[in-house]
Amino acid sequence: MLEPSIRIRRAIVANDALLVKRILKSHREVLHNPDASPEGLSNSNLHLAASLGHLPVCKVLIEFGHEDPDPALNENLQTALMLAAAGGHTEVVHFLCELNPEIVLRRDARGRDAIMEASRNGHDTVLQILLTYVPGGPEQAVQRVDTDGNTALHFASGNGNLLVLRTLLAAGADAERKNNWNWTALSYSATVQAEVYLKGLVAEVERRKQIRQEIEEKKKAGGVRLVEESEQG
């Protein structure tokens, strides 16, 4: 008979949520079950399920209290959400964000969060979910930097995913922000196409900002005139 720790791992890989539940009912001690293998990084059961995109298993693990009282972290201080975001597993990301929106802001050992992971791997739908749930709003979230000074836009530019670039700029990402080596996101463009596209997006964003500013100035000027007319009356 295989050890419960091995059986539950195999059940997770097979996405057999019912078997996972049966094992946990008899062996609660393997709920977290950190992977001690050289490449395992001490990933917990939820890390494994999330990295594979196995939502039914994730739900069972949460039901048994896997993330109580705090989210499980591996040796790189990564959460299960970070691995799900890196893998582009939309349903798992949505589930974990609904469960605890604060986890979106957690950083790993390199100062990266789930938003950076989604951007680095080019997963636009996942990115949009994260920006919807992130506490404090998307504009603040996309300004965050890792230990090297890189923003999510730096990672997206290096990946060359055009949809992710558009999403980040629409959320308020700063294309002129420089990392610790004095490089902007544009400097990391993966392809000439991505570079041209990013330049066009930046120009479009600036044009829209200018239009909004002009509209606001006209509104203020109009308000002043109305006050003056009422005073004369």
C-alpha positions, 0 to 999 in steps of 0.5 A: 500500500502506497503512503497517503502522501503519495496517493493524494499527490497522484489523485491531485495529478489525476484531478480526482477530487472524490479520491482526494476527499476520501484520503483527507477524511482518513489522513488529515495530516497530508492536507498540506503535504509539502513536496520534499523532492529536490525540484519540489520547492516544498509545494503544497497540495494546493500549489500542485492542484493550482499549477495544473488548473484542477479546480475541483481538487482546489475546492476540496483542499480549501474545504478542508482548510488548506489556506486557514489561517494563512495562504501556503507558501513554497520555498520561493514564497509563492502562493498557489495563486501565483502558480495558477496565474503563471499557468493561465488557469482562469477558473482557479485564479477566479476561485482563489481571488473570490476566496481571498482578494488580498492574496493578489498582492502577496509577493514572492522572494523576488518581489513578484506578485500574481499580476506580474506572473500573469503578465510575464506569461502572457495570460490576458484573461487571467490578468483582467481577473486579477485586476478586477479583484486586486484591493486598491484598484488596478492603477495602483497595482500595475505600478508595483515593482519587484526587487529588480524594479520591474513592473508588470509592463516590463514583463509583458513587453519581454513576453511580447503579448499584445493583449496584455500590453493593452490591458496594462496600459489601459489600467494605468501602467507607466511606460516610462518607468525604469527598472534598477538598470535604467531600462523602460518596458519598451527596451525589453520588447520581444519583437519589433512588432511588439515594440511598434505596438507598444509605442502606438499604445503609449501614444494613444494613451497620452492622446486620450489623457490630453483630450480628457484634460482639455475637456476638464479644463473646458468644464471648469472654465464653463463653470466659472462663466456661469458663476459670473453671469449669475452674479451679474444677474 
